[in-house]
Amino acid sequence: MTNELRLSPLDARHRALEAKMVPFGGWDMPLSYRTGTLDEHSACRSSGVVFDVSHLGTLRVEGPEAFSRLQQAFTNDLARISPGRAQYTHLLAEDGSVVDDIIIWWLDAERFNVMPNASNTSRVDEVLGANHDGCRADDMTHTRAVLAIQGPTARKTLSKVTPEAAAVGRFRVNQVAWSGITLTVAGTGYTGEDGVEVAVPAEAAEGLWDALTDAGLVPAGLGARDTLRLEAGLPLHGQELGPGITPLQAGLDWVVRPDKGEFRGRAALEAERQAGPRRFLRGLLIEGRRPARTGATVTVSGQRVGEVTSGNFSPVLERAIAMAFLDLTVGVGDEVQVEARRDVLTALVVELPFVGK
């Protein structure tokens, strides 16, 4: 199987660190290193870590019509920002459900990096359509690595390697020079902590990784990235977002700007907005440490009211947490039951996020 998976430019570094490698979105990526997910999670909450997130896609969209093409493809409104900024947005199906959630890095007036999830890069590329004189969309994923540098002291540690990259603000984008190469840096992340994500040419990725870890950043794998994003109440494509799930149901209606004009799925979303979503994404604080599994049924007095989308143990709260889509009959503060393999777990419905409110 490994031979069929794409390898990060940092694959050799992960194996030298004895990382546990797993298939993820068509890539062979590190789940954790020798210290384990709990320690890596704690390091991100208390100091600073570096993740290899090269499995994310990079589509370079450029040309005089690039802005209009992206406006017509995605839900958010690029006119609300400007070059040198990043924006979170969605690609929808015609029924209003989320095909992918995406970060756009607006590099300059006619040049954008569109960052899809690993498994959706080709799908997003197809939606953007054929190249022509006014706009090109080229898959640049193979040309670079992407490192996510996250945590309360992450910028301070990064400044030892490149002060210019450490100075890039939240949801800002800049290109900076380091060791004779150009880094593209965005103040984005997926952990609930401060930090940046850095795109580095593939041939220079190992050098940057070494510089960052030598400076004191702790390598962290996708296992910690998942528990961190769950504590922060951030959705994962394929669980909280995907077929049959709309931005309104997921509590992400702020990502949708219908007043900007037409985009795919707009009519379906407006119809749902008028009628009201039939369910909402909520948090579940579970009694004890045993996590609920994805797909577990949520009940009240024996009646099904929803389904768990993600569940795990929270190292910060020292108890199990989960996200679930729940019917409108259930509100924040209500007690629910979650089916486990051998028994039933009791949980309290809460607003998201669990950590970092």
VEXDREN-2710 file (C-alpha; in Angstrom, 1 decimal):
% VEXDREN-2710
k/r/px/py/pz
1/MET/0.0/0.0/0.0
2/THR/2.8/2.4/0.9
3/ASN/4.2/2.3/-2.6
4/GLU/0.8/3.6/-3.9
5/LEU/0.7/6.5/-1.5
6/ARG/2.2/10.0/-2.1
7/LEU/5.2/10.8/0.1
8/SER/5.9/14.1/1.7
9/PRO/9.3/15.8/0.9
10/LEU/9.9/15.2/4.7
11/ASP/9.2/11.5/4.6
12/ALA/12.8/10.6/5.4
13/ARG/12.8/13.0/8.4
14/HIS/9.7/11.3/9.8
15/ARG/11.1/7.8/9.4
16/ALA/14.4/8.9/11.1
17/LEU/12.3/10.1/14.0
18/GLU/10.6/6.6/14.1
19/ALA/7.2/8.2/13.4
20/LYS/4.2/5.9/13.2
21/MET/3.1/6.4/9.5
22/VAL/-0.5/6.0/8.4
23/PRO/-2.4/6.5/5.1
24/PHE/-4.2/9.8/5.0
25/GLY/-6.0/11.3/2.0
26/GLY/-3.8/9.3/-0.4
27/TRP/-0.5/10.2/1.4
28/ASP/1.7/8.3/3.9
29/MET/1.9/10.7/6.8
30/PRO/3.1/10.7/10.5
31/LEU/0.4/9.9/13.0
32/SER/2.7/10.4/16.0
33/TYR/6.4/10.3/17.0
34/ARG/8.1/8.5/19.8
35/THR/6.6/10.7/22.6
36/GLY/3.1/9.9/21.5
37/THR/-0.1/11.9/20.7
38/LEU/-0.8/13.1/24.2
39/ASP/2.6/14.7/24.7
40/GLU/2.5/16.3/21.2
41/HIS/-0.9/17.7/22.0
42/SER/0.2/19.1/25.3
43/ALA/3.3/20.6/23.7
44/CYS/1.1/22.5/21.2
45/ARG/-1.1/23.9/24.0
46/SER/1.8/24.9/26.3
47/SER/4.7/25.7/23.9
48/GLY/5.2/25.2/20.2
49/VAL/5.2/22.3/17.7
50/VAL/5.7/21.8/14.0
51/PHE/3.4/19.6/11.8
52/ASP/4.0/18.4/8.3
53/VAL/0.8/19.2/6.5
54/SER/2.1/18.7/2.9
55/HIS/-0.8/16.4/2.2
56/LEU/-2.9/19.6/1.8
57/GLY/-3.3/20.6/-1.8
58/THR/-2.0/23.8/-3.4
59/LEU/-3.7/25.1/-6.6
60/ARG/-2.1/28.2/-8.0
61/VAL/-4.8/30.3/-9.6
62/GLU/-3.6/33.4/-11.4
63/GLY/-4.5/35.8/-14.2
64/PRO/-6.8/38.9/-14.7
65/GLU/-9.9/36.7/-14.3
66/ALA/-8.6/34.7/-11.2
67/PHE/-10.6/36.8/-8.7
68/SER/-13.9/36.4/-10.6
69/ARG/-13.4/32.7/-11.1
70/LEU/-12.9/32.1/-7.4
71/GLN/-15.8/34.3/-6.5
72/GLN/-18.1/32.2/-8.7
73/ALA/-16.7/28.9/-7.3
74/PHE/-16.7/29.4/-3.6
75/THR/-19.1/30.7/-0.9
76/ASN/-17.1/33.4/0.9
77/ASP/-16.6/36.9/-0.5
78/LEU/-13.0/37.8/-1.5
79/ALA/-14.1/41.4/-1.8
80/ARG/-14.2/41.5/2.0
81/ILE/-10.4/41.0/2.1
82/SER/-7.5/42.1/-0.1
83/PRO/-4.1/40.9/-1.4
84/GLY/-1.9/39.8/1.5
85/ARG/-4.7/38.1/3.4
86/ALA/-6.1/34.6/3.8
87/GLN/-9.8/33.5/3.8
88/TYR/-11.7/30.4/4.8
89/THR/-14.3/29.3/2.3
90/HIS/-16.4/26.4/1.1
91/LEU/-17.0/24.6/-2.2
92/LEU/-20.6/23.4/-2.4
93/ALA/-22.5/20.8/-4.3
94/GLU/-25.7/22.0/-6.0
95/ASP/-27.7/20.7/-3.0
96/GLY/-25.8/23.1/-0.7
97/SER/-23.7/20.4/1.0
98/VAL/-20.0/21.0/1.5
99/VAL/-17.7/19.4/-1.1
100/ASP/-14.7/20.8/0.6
101/ASP/-13.6/23.5/3.0
102/ILE/-10.7/25.5/1.8
103/ILE/-8.2/28.2/2.7
104/ILE/-7.3/30.8/0.1
105/TRP/-4.0/32.6/0.4
106/TRP/-4.2/35.9/-1.7
107/LEU/-0.6/36.5/-2.7
108/ASP/-1.0/39.5/-4.9
109/ALA/-3.6/41.2/-7.2
110/GLU/-3.9/38.3/-9.7
111/ARG/-2.3/35.4/-7.9
112/PHE/-3.9/33.1/-5.3
113/ASN/-3.0/29.8/-3.6
114/VAL/-6.1/27.7/-3.1
115/MET/-5.5/25.1/-0.4
116/PRO/-8.0/22.1/-0.5
117/ASN/-8.0/19.0/1.7
118/ALA/-5.8/16.2/0.5
119/SER/-8.4/14.0/-1.1
120/ASN/-10.2/16.9/-2.8
121/THR/-7.4/18.6/-4.7
122/SER/-8.3/17.2/-8.1
123/ARG/-12.0/17.7/-7.5
124/VAL/-11.5/21.4/-6.7
125/ASP/-9.2/21.7/-9.7
126/GLU/-12.0/20.3/-11.9
127/VAL/-14.5/22.8/-10.6
128/LEU/-12.2/25.7/-11.3
129/GLY/-12.2/24.6/-15.0
130/ALA/-9.9/24.7/-18.0
131/ASN/-7.0/27.2/-18.3
132/HIS/-7.3/30.1/-20.7
133/ASP/-5.6/33.4/-21.2
134/GLY/-7.5/35.1/-18.4
135/CYS/-6.9/32.6/-15.7
136/ARG/-4.8/29.5/-15.0
137/ALA/-5.2/27.0/-12.2
138/ASP/-2.2/24.7/-11.8
139/ASP/-1.6/22.0/-9.2
140/MET/1.6/23.0/-7.4
141/THR/1.3/20.4/-4.6
142/HIS/4.3/18.4/-5.7
143/THR/6.6/21.4/-5.8
144/ARG/6.5/22.3/-2.1
145/ALA/6.1/21.1/1.5
146/VAL/3.8/22.9/4.0
147/LEU/4.7/23.1/7.7
148/ALA/2.3/24.2/10.4
149/ILE/4.0/26.0/13.3
150/GLN/1.5/26.2/16.2
151/GLY/1.4/27.0/19.9
152/PRO/1.6/29.9/22.3
153/THR/5.4/30.2/22.0
154/ALA/5.6/29.0/18.3
155/ARG/6.2/32.5/16.9
156/LYS/9.0/33.2/19.4
157/THR/10.8/30.0/18.5
158/LEU/10.2/30.6/14.8
159/SER/11.7/34.1/15.1
160/LYS/15.1/32.4/15.9
161/VAL/15.0/30.9/12.4
162/THR/13.2/33.7/10.4
163/PRO/11.9/36.8/12.2
164/GLU/10.0/37.9/9.0
165/ALA/8.0/34.7/9.0
166/ALA/7.2/34.9/12.7
167/ALA/5.9/38.5/12.2
168/VAL/3.1/37.4/9.7
169/GLY/-0.2/38.2/11.4
170/ARG/-3.3/36.2/11.8
171/PHE/-4.9/35.5/8.5
172/ARG/-2.2/37.6/6.8
173/VAL/-0.1/36.3/3.9
174/ASN/3.5/37.3/3.0
175/GLN/6.5/35.9/1.1
176/VAL/9.8/36.1/2.9
177/ALA/13.4/35.2/2.1
178/TRP/15.2/32.5/4.1
179/SER/18.5/30.9/3.2
180/GLY/18.3/32.1/-0.4
181/ILE/14.8/30.7/-1.0
182/THR/11.3/32.2/-0.8
183/LEU/8.8/31.0/1.8
184/THR/5.1/31.7/1.5
185/VAL/3.8/32.3/5.1
186/ALA/0.2/32.6/6.2
187/GLY/-1.2/33.2/9.7
188/THR/-3.4/30.2/9.6
189/GLY/-3.7/26.9/11.4
190/TYR/-6.0/24.1/12.6
191/THR/-5.3/23.8/16.3
192/GLY/-7.0/26.7/18.1
193/GLU/-3.6/28.1/18.9
194/ASP/-1.6/31.0/17.4
195/GLY/0.8/30.2/14.7
196/VAL/1.6/30.2/10.9
197/GLU/1.7/27.8/8.0
198/VAL/4.7/27.9/5.8
199/ALA/5.0/26.7/2.2
200/VAL/8.6/25.9/1.4
201/PRO/10.0/24.6/-1.9
202/ALA/10.3/20.8/-1.7
203/GLU/14.0/20.7/-2.2
204/ALA/14.5/23.0/0.9
205/ALA/11.9/21.4/3.1
206/GLU/14.4/19.2/5.1
207/GLY/16.6/22.2/5.8
208/LEU/13.7/24.3/7.2
209/TRP/12.4/21.3/9.2
210/ASP/15.9/20.8/10.8
211/ALA/16.2/24.5/11.5
212/LEU/12.8/24.6/13.2
213/THR/13.4/21.5/15.3
214/ASP/16.9/22.6/16.3
215/ALA/15.4/25.9/17.5
216/GLY/13.1/23.9/19.8
217/LEU/9.8/23.2/18.0
218/VAL/8.5/19.7/18.8
219/PRO/7.5/17.5/15.9
220/ALA/3.8/16.6/16.1
221/GLY/1.7/14.2/14.0
222/LEU/-1.8/14.1/12.6
223/GLY/-3.1/12.4/15.8
224/ALA/-2.4/15.5/17.9
225/ARG/-3.6/17.7/15.1
226/ASP/-7.0/15.9/15.3
227/THR/-7.4/16.1/19.0
228/LEU/-6.4/19.7/19.0
229/ARG/-8.9/20.6/16.3
230/LEU/-11.6/18.7/18.2
231/GLU/-11.0/20.6/21.4
232/ALA/-11.1/23.8/19.3
233/GLY/-14.4/22.7/17.8
234/LEU/-13.0/22.9/14.2
235/PRO/-14.8/20.7/11.6
236/LEU/-13.1/17.9/9.7
237/HIS/-14.0/17.2/6.1
238/GLY/-15.6/13.7/5.9
239/GLN/-17.0/14.0/9.5
240/GLU/-18.5/17.4/10.3
241/LEU/-18.5/18.5/6.6
242/GLY/-19.4/16.5/3.5
243/PRO/-22.3/15.0/1.5
244/GLY/-25.6/16.0/3.1
245/ILE/-24.0/18.5/5.4
246/THR/-24.5/22.2/4.8
247/PRO/-22.6/25.1/6.2
248/LEU/-25.7/26.2/8.0
249/GLN/-26.1/22.9/9.8
250/ALA/-22.4/23.0/10.8
251/GLY/-22.7/26.5/12.3
252/LEU/-20.6/28.0/9.6
253/ASP/-23.1/30.3/8.0
254/TRP/-20.6/33.2/8.3
255/VAL/-18.6/31.4/5.5
256/VAL/-21.6/32.0/3.1
257/ARG/-22.1/35.4/1.5
258/PRO/-25.2/35.1/-0.8
259/ASP/-25.2/38.9/-1.4
260/LYS/-22.0/38.7/-3.4
261/GLY/-23.7/37.0/-6.4
262/GLU/-24.1/33.5/-7.8
263/PHE/-22.1/30.5/-6.7
264/ARG/-22.8/26.8/-6.9
265/GLY/-25.2/25.7/-4.2
266/ARG/-26.5/29.2/-3.4
267/ALA/-30.1/28.6/-4.2
268/ALA/-30.3/25.4/-2.1
269/LEU/-28.7/27.2/0.9
270/GLU/-31.0/30.1/0.6
271/ALA/-34.0/27.7/0.6
272/GLU/-32.6/26.0/3.7
273/ARG/-32.0/29.4/5.4
274/GLN/-35.6/30.3/4.8
275/ALA/-37.0/27.0/6.1
276/GLY/-34.4/26.7/8.9
277/PRO/-31.8/23.9/9.2
278/ARG/-33.2/20.6/10.6
279/ARG/-30.2/20.0/12.8
280/PHE/-27.1/21.7/14.3
281/LEU/-23.6/20.7/15.2
282/ARG/-23.1/20.7/19.0
283/GLY/-20.5/19.7/21.5
284/LEU/-20.9/16.8/23.9
285/LEU/-19.1/16.8/27.3
286/ILE/-19.1/13.1/28.2
287/GLU/-18.9/11.7/31.7
288/GLY/-15.6/9.9/32.1
289/ARG/-12.6/9.3/29.8
290/ARG/-14.1/6.9/27.4
291/PRO/-14.7/8.6/24.0
292/ALA/-17.7/8.1/21.8
293/ARG/-17.1/6.6/18.4
294/THR/-17.9/8.3/15.1
295/GLY/-21.4/7.3/14.0
296/ALA/-22.6/6.6/17.5
297/THR/-26.3/7.3/18.1
298/VAL/-27.3/10.0/20.5
299/THR/-30.7/9.6/22.3
300/VAL/-32.9/11.3/24.8
301/SER/-35.3/9.0/26.8
302/GLY/-34.6/6.3/24.3
303/GLN/-35.5/8.4/21.2
304/ARG/-32.8/9.0/18.6
305/VAL/-31.9/12.7/18.4
306/GLY/-28.6/12.7/16.5
307/GLU/-25.3/11.1/15.7
308/VAL/-21.7/11.6/16.8
309/THR/-19.3/12.9/14.0
310/SER/-16.0/13.0/16.0
311/GLY/-15.1/11.8/19.5
312/ASN/-11.9/11.5/21.5
313/PHE/-10.3/12.1/24.8
314/SER/-9.5/15.7/25.6
315/PRO/-6.0/16.1/27.2
316/VAL/-6.8/19.6/28.4
317/LEU/-10.2/18.8/30.0
318/GLU/-9.2/15.2/31.0
319/ARG/-12.5/13.8/29.9
320/ALA/-14.1/12.5/26.7
321/ILE/-15.6/15.0/24.2
322/ALA/-17.4/14.7/21.0
323/MET/-19.1/16.7/18.2
324/ALA/-22.5/15.6/17.0
325/PHE/-25.4/16.7/14.8
326/LEU/-28.5/17.0/17.0
327/ASP/-32.1/17.6/16.2
328/LEU/-33.7/20.9/17.1
329/THR/-35.5/19.3/20.0
330/VAL/-32.2/19.2/21.9
331/GLY/-30.5/22.4/23.2
332/VAL/-27.4/23.5/25.0
333/GLY/-27.5/22.3/28.6
334/ASP/-29.6/19.2/27.9
335/GLU/-28.4/15.8/29.0
336/VAL/-28.2/13.1/26.4
337/GLN/-27.1/9.5/26.1
338/VAL/-24.5/8.2/23.6
339/GLU/-24.4/4.6/22.6
340/ALA/-21.1/2.8/23.2
341/ARG/-20.2/-0.7/22.2
342/ARG/-21.1/-2.3/25.6
343/ASP/-22.9/0.4/27.5
344/VAL/-24.4/3.9/27.3
345/LEU/-22.4/7.1/28.0
346/THR/-24.0/10.2/29.5
347/ALA/-23.2/13.6/28.0
348/LEU/-24.0/17.3/28.4
349/VAL/-24.8/19.3/25.3
350/VAL/-22.5/22.4/25.1
351/GLU/-21.6/25.2/22.7
352/LEU/-18.4/24.8/20.7
353/PRO/-15.5/25.2/21.1
354/PHE/-14.5/23.1/24.1
355/VAL/-11.2/24.9/24.6
356/GLY/-10.2/28.5/23.8
357/LYS/-13.6/30.2/24.0
END
